[in-house]
Structures are given as structure tokens and as C-alpha cells.
Amino acid sequence: MKRVVIIGSGNVATSLAHGLVARCEVAQIYSRQLIHAQALASAIGCKNATDDLGALVPDADVYIIAVRDDAIADVVTATPDNGALWIHTSGSKPIDLFVGKRTRYGVLWPMQSFSREMVVPLDDVHFFAEASNKGVLSDLMDFGHLLSCHIIEADSKKRRQLHVASVFSCNFANHMWTLAAEVLDDADLPFDALKPLIRTTVDKLDRLAPSQSQTGPAIRHDRQVIDSHLSMLDGDKRDIYDMLTQSIMKHHPLDDNAQ
């Protein structure tokens, strides 16, 4: 059984810790705030929590750096190379953060939306892997398969592209729901009314490409409805509605639409 140290206690670290505890020995949890390290360690039955990078268990097999993107380099610099497999979990940061500081290293990025308050099952999550050499990649893939059956090799450039795509499909989509909720709040209407529509829209992706399932006034080039909607909005909401409408129209020229 591999011994694993998890450096971090936030969104990604929480789900990784819960996913690994049944398959590995989670030897230690680190966080800059000891209370957070202790909380996550307690939640998974780990007895070793620390807020001191200098006190990391020295003989683990795998060290997972699951901290904010801008803190990864600091963790790498502040910790020694002990010959173990060192991994960071960022989709946007390159593998080069380890160069010259570790001999065995890689990236294992789970493309999923994580929150500390909700543990995400990892079995169906797609992880994207990159490693310092082919031998390390084999070890990294084997380790990744402890978490999920979807482990895909992807270098730093491909991971950045995936990260941009994930921002469009998740972060921006969620912000659209936030704006929709505000529109409904203004009319004293519940956001729950939209949930069946959202679920159906997502479910369509199992059968259709996104471009094939597009509906609404923009794809129909229904100027009367679009102008009516714009008249009801102001500020950012109006700008965003107009910008997205124009983008949909460009992707779906009028000649391509059934009349």
C-alpha cells in the first residue's frame, strides 16, 4: 500500500483525500492553517496533520501538491527532493515548476469542479497526466488508476487548452446561472424553476454535440424577442446577453436554420 502525503486541505485536496484513503495510507495532511489540516485529517481518519513544510513525513511514496496555483512553486522550493513521486494537480501550471528541483515528478489534473464542502466521487472524473519521463509516467498512470479509470496523457499545452475549455463549460456556465438567478429574484421567482431546463440541456450532451442542441431566439435570429429581452436588461447583463447572442448568430447563420 502506497504512503501518500497531501499538501493542501482545500477544494481539490479534500476530494483527493477522501478518494485515496480507501486505497492508500494517507500518512499526512499539510495546510498553512493547522486547523484546516486537522479537520481534513480527522475526516479521513489520518492521525498526522501539520502546518510546517519542514515537518513533512520524509519517507512517503507520493507527495501530492494540491494548493492554489500561485503557491505550487513556493511549496516545491521549500521542500527537498527525497526520490519520491511528486505531483501537482493544476490544470493551468506547467510541469516545469519541478525542473531542477525533483528527479521524479508529474502532473495529475482532475478536470472537475471541486468544493471543500462537498466531496466529489472520483471514479468517473477524467484525470490528465504528464510526467518527467516514460518510467515516471507509467508510475503516475498506475497511481492515477487508484482514483479513476479515466487517466489520459496530456502535456502542459494540452492541459492549458483543456483548462480554458473547462472555464467556458463550467465557470462561465455557472456565472450565467448566477445572473439568471438575479433576473428571477427581481421578479420574486424561484431559481428551482430553471433546474429541469438546465438538467435537460446537460443531458442532451449524451446524444448531441453542443452545436446541435442549441435553441433559443439567437439561433432563430428572432430580432423581436432579442430586442425585447435587451430592453429588460441593463449593465453587465445587457452586455453579456448581447455579446452571447451575436456569438450564437455567427455560429448559426440564418441560412443554416430551418425556416
URHU-V131462 format. One record per pair of residues at least 12 apart in sequence whose C-alpha atoms are under 10 Angstrom apart, sorted by the first residue. I is the first residue (numbers start at 0). J is the second residue. D is the distance in Angstrom with one decimal. If there is no record, write none. Layout:
# URHU-V131462
i=I j=J d=D
i=I j=J d=D
This chain:
# URHU-V131462
i=0 j=22 d=7.4
i=0 j=23 d=5.5
i=0 j=24 d=6.6
i=0 j=25 d=10.0
i=0 j=60 d=9.5
i=1 j=19 d=9.9
i=1 j=22 d=8.3
i=1 j=23 d=5.3
i=1 j=24 d=6.1
i=1 j=25 d=8.3
i=1 j=26 d=9.4
i=1 j=59 d=7.6
i=1 j=60 d=5.9
i=1 j=61 d=7.4
i=1 j=142 d=8.9
i=2 j=22 d=9.9
i=2 j=23 d=6.1
i=2 j=24 d=4.8
i=2 j=25 d=5.9
i=2 j=26 d=5.9
i=2 j=27 d=8.9
i=2 j=56 d=9.7
i=2 j=58 d=8.2
i=2 j=59 d=4.9
i=2 j=60 d=5.3
i=2 j=61 d=6.5
i=2 j=62 d=8.8
i=3 j=16 d=9.4
i=3 j=19 d=8.6
i=3 j=20 d=9.2
i=3 j=23 d=6.9
i=3 j=24 d=6.1
i=3 j=25 d=4.8
i=3 j=26 d=5.6
i=3 j=27 d=7.2
i=3 j=28 d=9.1
i=3 j=56 d=9.3
i=3 j=58 d=9.3
i=3 j=59 d=5.6
i=3 j=60 d=6.0
i=3 j=61 d=4.8
i=3 j=62 d=5.8
i=3 j=63 d=7.4
i=3 j=83 d=9.9
i=3 j=84 d=9.6
i=4 j=16 d=9.4
i=4 j=24 d=8.8
i=4 j=25 d=6.0
i=4 j=26 d=5.6
i=4 j=27 d=4.9
i=4 j=28 d=6.1
i=4 j=29 d=7.8
i=4 j=47 d=9.7
i=4 j=48 d=10.0
i=4 j=55 d=7.9
i=4 j=56 d=7.4
i=4 j=57 d=9.5
i=4 j=58 d=9.6
i=4 j=59 d=6.6
i=4 j=60 d=8.2
i=4 j=61 d=6.4
i=4 j=62 d=4.8
i=4 j=63 d=6.2
i=4 j=64 d=8.6
i=4 j=85 d=9.7
i=5 j=19 d=10.0
i=5 j=25 d=7.5
i=5 j=26 d=8.2
i=5 j=27 d=6.4
i=5 j=28 d=5.0
i=5 j=29 d=6.3
i=5 j=30 d=8.9
i=5 j=36 d=9.6
i=5 j=40 d=9.8
i=5 j=48 d=9.8
i=5 j=55 d=9.7
i=5 j=61 d=8.5
i=5 j=62 d=6.0
i=5 j=63 d=4.9
i=5 j=64 d=6.4
i=5 j=65 d=7.1
i=5 j=66 d=9.5
i=5 j=86 d=9.8
i=6 j=27 d=8.3
i=6 j=28 d=6.0
i=6 j=29 d=4.7
i=6 j=30 d=6.5
i=6 j=31 d=9.3
i=6 j=36 d=9.1
i=6 j=49 d=9.5
i=6 j=50 d=9.6
i=6 j=52 d=8.6
i=6 j=55 d=9.0
i=6 j=62 d=7.2
i=6 j=63 d=5.8
i=6 j=64 d=4.8
i=6 j=65 d=5.8
i=6 j=66 d=6.9
i=6 j=71 d=9.7
i=6 j=74 d=8.6
i=6 j=87 d=9.4
i=7 j=28 d=6.9
i=7 j=29 d=5.5
i=7 j=30 d=5.0
i=7 j=31 d=7.9
i=7 j=32 d=9.6
i=7 j=35 d=8.9
i=7 j=36 d=7.6
i=7 j=39 d=9.5
i=7 j=50 d=9.7
i=7 j=63 d=8.3
i=7 j=64 d=6.5
i=7 j=65 d=5.1
i=7 j=66 d=5.1
i=7 j=67 d=8.5
i=8 j=28 d=7.2
i=8 j=29 d=6.9
i=8 j=30 d=5.7
i=8 j=31 d=8.8
i=8 j=32 d=8.9
i=8 j=33 d=9.7
i=8 j=34 d=9.9
i=8 j=35 d=6.2
i=8 j=36 d=5.8
i=8 j=37 d=9.1
i=8 j=38 d=8.6
i=8 j=39 d=6.4
i=8 j=40 d=8.8
i=8 j=64 d=10.0
i=8 j=65 d=7.6
i=8 j=66 d=7.6
i=8 j=115 d=8.1
i=9 j=30 d=8.5
i=9 j=35 d=8.2
i=9 j=36 d=9.2
i=9 j=39 d=8.9
i=9 j=65 d=7.7
i=9 j=66 d=7.1
i=9 j=67 d=8.7
i=9 j=113 d=9.0
i=9 j=114 d=7.7
i=9 j=115 d=5.7
i=9 j=116 d=9.3
i=10 j=65 d=8.6
i=10 j=66 d=8.8
i=10 j=67 d=9.7
i=10 j=112 d=8.6
i=10 j=113 d=5.2
i=10 j=114 d=4.5
i=10 j=115 d=4.2
i=10 j=116 d=7.8
i=10 j=117 d=8.5
i=10 j=118 d=8.6
i=10 j=119 d=9.6
i=11 j=64 d=9.9
i=11 j=65 d=6.3
i=11 j=66 d=8.0
i=11 j=67 d=9.6
i=11 j=88 d=8.1
i=11 j=89 d=9.6
i=11 j=108 d=9.6
i=11 j=109 d=8.4
i=11 j=111 d=9.0
i=11 j=112 d=8.5
i=11 j=113 d=5.8
i=11 j=114 d=7.2
i=11 j=115 d=7.4
i=11 j=118 d=9.1
i=11 j=119 d=9.1
i=12 j=28 d=9.1
i=12 j=29 d=9.9
i=12 j=39 d=8.8
i=12 j=63 d=8.5
i=12 j=64 d=8.4
i=12 j=65 d=5.4
i=12 j=66 d=7.6
i=12 j=88 d=9.1
i=12 j=113 d=9.1
i=12 j=114 d=9.6
i=12 j=115 d=8.2
i=12 j=118 d=9.9
i=13 j=39 d=6.8
i=13 j=40 d=9.5
i=13 j=42 d=9.3
i=13 j=43 d=9.3
i=13 j=65 d=9.2
i=13 j=113 d=8.6
i=13 j=114 d=8.1
i=13 j=115 d=5.9
i=13 j=116 d=8.6
i=13 j=117 d=8.6
i=13 j=118 d=6.8
i=13 j=119 d=8.8
i=14 j=39 d=9.9
i=14 j=113 d=7.5
i=14 j=114 d=8.3
i=14 j=115 d=7.6
i=14 j=116 d=9.7
i=14 j=117 d=8.0
i=14 j=118 d=5.0
i=14 j=119 d=5.6
i=14 j=120 d=7.3
i=14 j=121 d=7.7
i=15 j=63 d=9.2
i=15 j=65 d=8.9
i=15 j=109 d=9.4
i=15 j=118 d=8.7
i=15 j=119 d=8.6
i=15 j=120 d=9.1
i=15 j=121 d=7.9
i=15 j=146 d=8.1
i=16 j=28 d=8.7
i=16 j=39 d=7.9
i=16 j=40 d=8.5
i=16 j=42 d=9.2
i=16 j=43 d=7.1
i=16 j=45 d=9.6
i=16 j=63 d=9.9
i=16 j=118 d=9.4
i=17 j=39 d=9.0
i=17 j=40 d=9.8
i=17 j=42 d=8.3
i=17 j=43 d=6.2
i=17 j=44 d=9.8
i=17 j=118 d=7.3
i=17 j=119 d=8.7
i=17 j=120 d=8.6
i=17 j=121 d=9.3
i=17 j=146 d=10.0
i=18 j=43 d=9.5
i=18 j=118 d=8.8
i=18 j=119 d=8.5
i=18 j=120 d=7.1
i=18 j=121 d=6.6
i=18 j=122 d=8.6
i=18 j=145 d=8.5
i=18 j=146 d=6.3
i=18 j=147 d=9.3
i=19 j=43 d=9.4
i=19 j=121 d=9.6
i=19 j=142 d=9.9
i=19 j=143 d=10.0
i=19 j=145 d=7.3
i=19 j=146 d=6.7
i=20 j=43 d=6.6
i=20 j=44 d=8.3
i=20 j=45 d=8.6
i=21 j=43 d=9.2
i=21 j=145 d=9.5
i=21 j=146 d=9.9
i=22 j=142 d=10.0
i=22 j=145 d=6.6
i=22 j=146 d=8.3
i=23 j=142 d=9.8
i=23 j=145 d=8.5
i=24 j=45 d=8.5
i=24 j=59 d=9.3
i=24 j=60 d=9.9
i=25 j=40 d=8.7
i=25 j=43 d=8.6
i=25 j=44 d=8.8
i=25 j=45 d=6.5
i=25 j=46 d=9.2
i=25 j=47 d=8.9
i=25 j=59 d=9.1
i=25 j=61 d=9.7
i=26 j=40 d=9.4
i=26 j=45 d=6.7
i=26 j=46 d=7.8
i=26 j=47 d=6.6
i=26 j=48 d=8.9
i=26 j=55 d=9.6
i=26 j=56 d=7.4
i=26 j=58 d=9.7
i=26 j=59 d=7.4
i=26 j=60 d=9.9
i=26 j=61 d=10.0
i=26 j=62 d=10.0
i=27 j=40 d=7.5
i=27 j=45 d=6.7
i=27 j=46 d=7.4
i=27 j=47 d=4.8
i=27 j=48 d=5.6
i=27 j=49 d=7.6
i=27 j=55 d=7.5
i=27 j=56 d=7.0
i=27 j=59 d=9.1
i=27 j=62 d=9.6
i=28 j=40 d=6.0
i=28 j=41 d=9.8
i=28 j=45 d=7.7
i=28 j=46 d=8.9
i=28 j=47 d=6.5
i=28 j=48 d=4.9
i=28 j=49 d=6.5
i=28 j=50 d=8.6
i=28 j=55 d=8.8
i=28 j=56 d=9.7
i=28 j=63 d=9.9
i=29 j=47 d=8.7
i=29 j=48 d=5.9
i=29 j=49 d=5.0
i=29 j=50 d=5.5
i=29 j=51 d=7.3
i=29 j=52 d=7.4
i=29 j=54 d=9.3
i=29 j=55 d=7.7
i=29 j=64 d=9.5
i=29 j=65 d=9.9
i=29 j=66 d=9.9
i=30 j=48 d=8.0
i=30 j=49 d=6.5
i=30 j=50 d=5.1
i=30 j=51 d=7.9
i=30 j=52 d=8.7
i=30 j=65 d=9.9
i=30 j=66 d=8.7
i=31 j=49 d=8.1
i=31 j=50 d=4.9
i=31 j=51 d=7.4
i=31 j=52 d=8.6
i=31 j=66 d=9.8
i=32 j=49 d=8.4
i=32 j=50 d=5.9
i=32 j=51 d=9.4
i=33 j=48 d=7.1
i=33 j=49 d=5.9
i=33 j=50 d=4.9
i=33 j=51 d=8.6
i=34 j=48 d=8.8
i=34 j=49 d=9.0
i=34 j=50 d=8.7
i=35 j=48 d=8.9
i=35 j=49 d=9.4
i=35 j=50 d=9.0
i=36 j=48 d=5.4
i=36 j=49 d=6.4
i=36 j=50 d=7.2
i=37 j=49 d=7.6
i=37 j=50 d=9.3
i=39 j=115 d=9.5
i=52 j=74 d=7.8
i=52 j=77 d=7.1
i=52 j=78 d=6.7
i=52 j=79 d=9.8
i=53 j=77 d=7.9
i=53 j=78 d=7.0
i=53 j=79 d=9.0
i=54 j=78 d=9.7
i=55 j=78 d=8.5
i=55 j=79 d=9.9
i=57 j=79 d=9.1
i=57 j=80 d=9.6
i=57 j=81 d=7.1
i=57 j=82 d=9.9
i=57 j=83 d=9.1
i=58 j=81 d=7.7
i=58 j=82 d=9.1
i=58 j=83 d=7.8
i=59 j=81 d=9.0
i=59 j=82 d=9.6
i=59 j=83 d=6.9
i=59 j=84 d=8.8
i=60 j=81 d=9.5
i=60 j=82 d=8.6
i=60 j=83 d=5.2
i=60 j=84 d=6.3
i=60 j=85 d=8.7
i=61 j=82 d=9.6
i=61 j=83 d=5.8
i=61 j=84 d=4.8
i=61 j=85 d=5.9
i=61 j=86 d=7.5
i=61 j=103 d=9.9
i=61 j=104 d=9.5
i=61 j=139 d=9.5
i=61 j=142 d=8.9
i=62 j=83 d=7.3
i=62 j=84 d=6.3
i=62 j=85 d=4.8
i=62 j=86 d=6.2
i=62 j=87 d=8.5
i=62 j=104 d=9.4
i=63 j=84 d=8.5
i=63 j=85 d=6.1
i=63 j=86 d=4.9
i=63 j=87 d=5.8
i=63 j=88 d=7.4
i=63 j=105 d=9.7
i=63 j=106 d=9.2
i=63 j=107 d=8.9
i=64 j=85 d=7.6
i=64 j=86 d=6.0
i=64 j=87 d=4.6
i=64 j=88 d=6.5
i=64 j=89 d=8.9
i=64 j=106 d=9.4
i=64 j=107 d=9.9
i=65 j=86 d=8.5
i=65 j=87 d=6.1
i=65 j=88 d=5.6
i=65 j=89 d=7.6
i=65 j=108 d=9.7
i=66 j=87 d=8.3
i=66 j=88 d=8.1
i=66 j=89 d=8.5
i=67 j=88 d=9.6
i=67 j=89 d=8.3
i=68 j=87 d=9.2
i=68 j=88 d=8.8
i=68 j=89 d=6.4
i=68 j=90 d=8.8
i=68 j=91 d=7.8
i=68 j=92 d=6.7
i=69 j=89 d=10.0
i=69 j=92 d=8.7
i=71 j=87 d=7.4
i=71 j=88 d=9.3
i=71 j=89 d=8.7
i=71 j=92 d=8.6
i=71 j=96 d=7.8
i=71 j=97 d=9.5
i=72 j=87 d=9.8
i=72 j=92 d=9.6
i=72 j=95 d=9.8
i=72 j=96 d=6.0
i=72 j=97 d=7.9
i=73 j=96 d=9.6
i=75 j=87 d=9.5
i=75 j=96 d=7.6
i=75 j=97 d=6.8
i=75 j=98 d=9.9
i=75 j=100 d=7.2
i=75 j=101 d=8.4
i=76 j=96 d=9.2
i=76 j=97 d=8.8
i=76 j=100 d=7.2
i=76 j=101 d=9.8
i=78 j=100 d=9.0
i=78 j=101 d=9.7
i=79 j=100 d=7.7
i=79 j=101 d=8.0
i=80 j=97 d=9.9
i=80 j=99 d=9.8
i=80 j=100 d=6.6
i=80 j=101 d=5.3
i=80 j=102 d=7.2
i=80 j=103 d=8.7
i=80 j=104 d=10.0
i=81 j=101 d=8.1
i=81 j=102 d=8.7
i=81 j=103 d=9.3
i=82 j=101 d=7.6
i=82 j=102 d=6.5
i=82 j=103 d=6.5
i=82 j=104 d=9.3
i=83 j=101 d=8.7
i=83 j=102 d=8.3
i=83 j=103 d=6.5
i=83 j=104 d=8.2
i=84 j=101 d=8.7
i=84 j=102 d=8.3
i=84 j=103 d=5.2
i=84 j=104 d=5.4
i=84 j=105 d=7.6
i=84 j=130 d=9.8
i=84 j=135 d=7.9
i=84 j=138 d=8.4
i=84 j=139 d=8.0
i=84 j=142 d=10.0
i=85 j=97 d=8.5
i=85 j=101 d=7.6
i=85 j=102 d=8.8
i=85 j=103 d=6.4
i=85 j=104 d=4.6
i=85 j=105 d=6.4
i=85 j=106 d=8.3
i=85 j=130 d=9.7
i=85 j=139 d=9.5
i=86 j=103 d=8.9
i=86 j=104 d=5.7
i=86 j=105 d=4.9
i=86 j=106 d=5.1
i=86 j=107 d=6.5
i=86 j=108 d=9.3
i=86 j=128 d=9.6
i=86 j=129 d=9.4
i=86 j=130 d=8.8
i=86 j=139 d=8.5
i=87 j=104 d=8.4
i=87 j=105 d=6.8
i=87 j=106 d=5.0
i=87 j=107 d=6.4
i=87 j=108 d=7.6
i=88 j=105 d=8.9
i=88 j=106 d=5.8
i=88 j=107 d=5.1
i=88 j=108 d=4.5
i=88 j=109 d=7.0
i=88 j=110 d=9.6
i=88 j=126 d=9.3
i=88 j=127 d=9.2
i=88 j=128 d=9.2
i=89 j=106 d=7.2
i=89 j=107 d=7.5
i=89 j=108 d=5.5
i=89 j=109 d=8.2
i=89 j=110 d=9.3
i=89 j=127 d=9.8
i=89 j=155 d=9.9
i=89 j=158 d=8.9
i=89 j=159 d=9.6
i=89 j=162 d=9.2
i=90 j=106 d=8.5
i=90 j=107 d=8.4
i=90 j=108 d=5.6
i=90 j=109 d=7.8
i=90 j=110 d=7.6
i=90 j=126 d=9.8
i=90 j=127 d=8.3
i=90 j=128 d=9.9
i=90 j=155 d=8.0
i=90 j=156 d=9.8
i=90 j=157 d=9.3
i=90 j=158 d=5.6
i=90 j=159 d=6.2
i=90 j=160 d=9.0
i=90 j=161 d=7.6
i=90 j=162 d=5.7
i=90 j=163 d=9.2
i=90 j=165 d=9.6
i=91 j=108 d=9.2
i=91 j=155 d=7.6
i=91 j=156 d=8.8
i=91 j=157 d=9.7
i=91 j=158 d=6.6
i=91 j=159 d=5.1
i=91 j=160 d=8.6
i=91 j=161 d=8.8
i=91 j=162 d=6.3
i=91 j=163 d=8.6
i=92 j=106 d=9.1
i=92 j=155 d=7.4
i=92 j=156 d=9.7
i=92 j=158 d=8.6
i=92 j=159 d=7.8
i=92 j=162 d=10.0
i=93 j=105 d=9.6
i=93 j=106 d=8.2
i=93 j=129 d=9.4
i=93 j=154 d=8.4
i=93 j=155 d=5.2
i=93 j=156 d=8.1
i=93 j=158 d=8.6
i=93 j=159 d=8.5
i=94 j=106 d=6.3
i=94 j=107 d=10.0
i=94 j=129 d=7.3
i=94 j=130 d=7.5
i=94 j=131 d=8.0
i=94 j=154 d=8.2
i=94 j=155 d=6.6
i=95 j=131 d=9.1
i=95 j=155 d=8.8
i=97 j=131 d=8.9
i=98 j=131 d=8.6
i=101 j=131 d=9.3
i=102 j=131 d=7.9
i=102 j=132 d=9.8
i=102 j=135 d=9.6
i=103 j=130 d=7.9
i=103 j=131 d=6.4
i=103 j=132 d=8.2
i=103 j=134 d=9.2
i=103 j=135 d=6.4
i=103 j=136 d=9.4
i=103 j=138 d=9.8
i=103 j=139 d=9.8
i=104 j=129 d=8.7
i=104 j=130 d=5.9
i=104 j=131 d=5.7
i=104 j=132 d=8.6
i=104 j=135 d=7.1
i=104 j=136 d=8.7
i=104 j=139 d=8.6
i=105 j=128 d=7.2
i=105 j=129 d=5.4
i=105 j=130 d=3.9
i=105 j=131 d=6.0
i=105 j=132 d=8.8
i=105 j=135 d=7.6
i=105 j=136 d=7.4
i=105 j=138 d=9.8
i=105 j=139 d=7.2
i=106 j=126 d=9.5
i=106 j=127 d=7.6
i=106 j=128 d=5.4
i=106 j=129 d=5.1
i=106 j=130 d=6.3
i=106 j=131 d=9.1
i=106 j=136 d=9.4
i=106 j=139 d=8.4
i=106 j=152 d=9.8
i=106 j=153 d=9.3
i=106 j=154 d=8.9
i=106 j=155 d=8.8
i=106 j=158 d=9.8
i=107 j=125 d=9.9
i=107 j=126 d=6.1
i=107 j=127 d=5.6
i=107 j=128 d=4.6
i=107 j=129 d=6.8
i=107 j=130 d=8.8
i=107 j=139 d=7.8
i=107 j=140 d=8.7
i=107 j=142 d=9.5
i=107 j=143 d=7.4
i=107 j=150 d=8.6
i=107 j=151 d=9.3
i=107 j=152 d=9.2
i=107 j=153 d=9.5
i=108 j=124 d=9.9
i=108 j=125 d=8.3
i=108 j=126 d=5.2
i=108 j=127 d=5.1
i=108 j=128 d=6.6
i=108 j=129 d=9.0
i=108 j=143 d=9.8
i=108 j=150 d=9.4
i=108 j=151 d=9.8
i=108 j=153 d=9.6
i=108 j=158 d=8.3
i=108 j=162 d=9.8
i=109 j=121 d=8.5
i=109 j=124 d=6.5
i=109 j=125 d=5.9
i=109 j=126 d=4.3
i=109 j=127 d=6.5
i=109 j=128 d=9.0
i=109 j=143 d=9.8
i=109 j=146 d=9.9
i=109 j=147 d=9.6
i=109 j=149 d=9.7
i=109 j=150 d=9.1
i=110 j=124 d=6.8
i=110 j=125 d=5.9
i=110 j=126 d=6.2
i=110 j=127 d=7.6
i=110 j=158 d=9.5
i=110 j=161 d=8.1
i=110 j=162 d=7.8
i=110 j=165 d=7.4
i=111 j=123 d=9.9
i=111 j=124 d=6.7
i=111 j=125 d=7.8
i=111 j=126 d=8.9
i=111 j=165 d=8.2
i=111 j=169 d=8.7
i=112 j=124 d=10.0
i=112 j=165 d=9.0
i=112 j=166 d=9.9
i=112 j=169 d=7.5
i=112 j=170 d=8.6
i=120 j=146 d=9.1
i=120 j=147 d=9.4
i=121 j=145 d=9.7
i=121 j=146 d=6.1
i=121 j=147 d=5.9
i=121 j=148 d=9.2
i=121 j=149 d=9.5
i=122 j=144 d=9.0
i=122 j=145 d=9.0
i=122 j=146 d=6.1
i=122 j=147 d=4.4
i=122 j=148 d=6.5
i=122 j=149 d=7.9
i=123 j=146 d=9.0
i=123 j=147 d=6.2
i=123 j=148 d=7.1
i=123 j=149 d=6.8
i=124 j=146 d=8.6
i=124 j=147 d=6.4
i=124 j=148 d=8.2
i=124 j=149 d=6.6
i=124 j=150 d=8.7
i=125 j=143 d=10.0
i=125 j=146 d=9.8
i=125 j=147 d=7.3
i=125 j=148 d=8.0
i=125 j=149 d=4.8
i=125 j=150 d=6.1
i=125 j=151 d=7.3
i=126 j=140 d=9.5
i=126 j=143 d=7.5
i=126 j=144 d=9.2
i=126 j=146 d=8.9
i=126 j=147 d=7.5
i=126 j=148 d=8.8
i=126 j=149 d=6.1
i=126 j=150 d=4.8
i=126 j=151 d=6.2
i=126 j=152 d=8.5
i=126 j=153 d=9.3
i=127 j=140 d=9.4
i=127 j=143 d=9.2
i=127 j=149 d=8.4
i=127 j=150 d=5.9
i=127 j=151 d=4.9
i=127 j=152 d=5.6
i=127 j=153 d=5.6
i=127 j=154 d=8.3
i=127 j=155 d=9.7
i=127 j=157 d=9.3
i=127 j=158 d=7.3
i=127 j=161 d=9.3
i=128 j=140 d=7.1
i=128 j=143 d=8.3
i=128 j=150 d=6.8
i=128 j=151 d=5.9
i=128 j=152 d=4.7
i=128 j=153 d=5.6
i=128 j=154 d=7.3
i=128 j=155 d=9.2
i=128 j=158 d=8.9
i=129 j=151 d=8.8
i=129 j=152 d=5.9
i=129 j=153 d=5.8
i=129 j=154 d=5.5
i=129 j=155 d=7.5
i=129 j=158 d=9.2
i=130 j=152 d=8.9
i=130 j=153 d=9.4
i=130 j=154 d=8.4
i=136 j=152 d=8.5
i=140 j=152 d=8.4
i=175 j=236 d=9.4
i=175 j=239 d=9.3
i=175 j=240 d=9.8
i=176 j=190 d=8.7
i=176 j=193 d=9.0
i=176 j=194 d=9.8
i=176 j=197 d=9.1
i=177 j=190 d=9.4
i=178 j=235 d=9.5
i=178 j=236 d=7.2
i=178 j=239 d=9.9
i=179 j=193 d=8.8
i=179 j=236 d=9.3
i=180 j=193 d=8.9
i=181 j=236 d=9.8
i=182 j=231 d=9.6
i=182 j=232 d=8.8
i=182 j=236 d=9.1
i=200 j=212 d=7.8
i=200 j=213 d=8.9
i=200 j=214 d=9.7
i=210 j=247 d=9.4
i=210 j=250 d=8.3
i=210 j=251 d=8.6
i=213 j=247 d=8.6
i=213 j=251 d=9.2
i=214 j=247 d=9.7
i=215 j=244 d=9.6
i=215 j=247 d=9.7
i=216 j=228 d=9.9
i=216 j=244 d=8.4
i=216 j=247 d=9.6
i=216 j=248 d=9.5
i=217 j=241 d=9.6
i=217 j=243 d=8.6
i=217 j=244 d=5.3
i=217 j=245 d=7.6
i=217 j=246 d=8.8
i=217 j=247 d=6.1
i=217 j=248 d=5.8
i=217 j=249 d=9.6
i=217 j=251 d=8.6
i=217 j=252 d=9.9
i=217 j=253 d=9.8
i=218 j=244 d=8.2
i=218 j=245 d=9.6
i=218 j=246 d=9.8
i=218 j=247 d=6.2
i=218 j=248 d=5.8
i=218 j=249 d=9.0
i=218 j=250 d=8.4
i=218 j=251 d=6.0
i=218 j=252 d=7.9
i=218 j=253 d=7.7
i=218 j=255 d=9.3
i=218 j=256 d=7.4
i=219 j=247 d=9.7
i=219 j=248 d=8.2
i=219 j=251 d=8.6
i=219 j=252 d=9.1
i=219 j=253 d=7.2
i=219 j=255 d=9.7
i=219 j=256 d=6.8
i=219 j=257 d=8.4
i=219 j=258 d=8.6
i=220 j=244 d=8.9
i=220 j=245 d=9.5
i=220 j=247 d=9.2
i=220 j=248 d=6.7
i=220 j=251 d=8.9
i=220 j=252 d=8.4
i=220 j=253 d=6.7
i=220 j=256 d=8.9
i=225 j=240 d=9.0
i=225 j=241 d=8.4
i=225 j=244 d=8.1
i=226 j=241 d=9.3
i=228 j=240 d=8.5
i=228 j=241 d=9.5
i=229 j=241 d=7.3
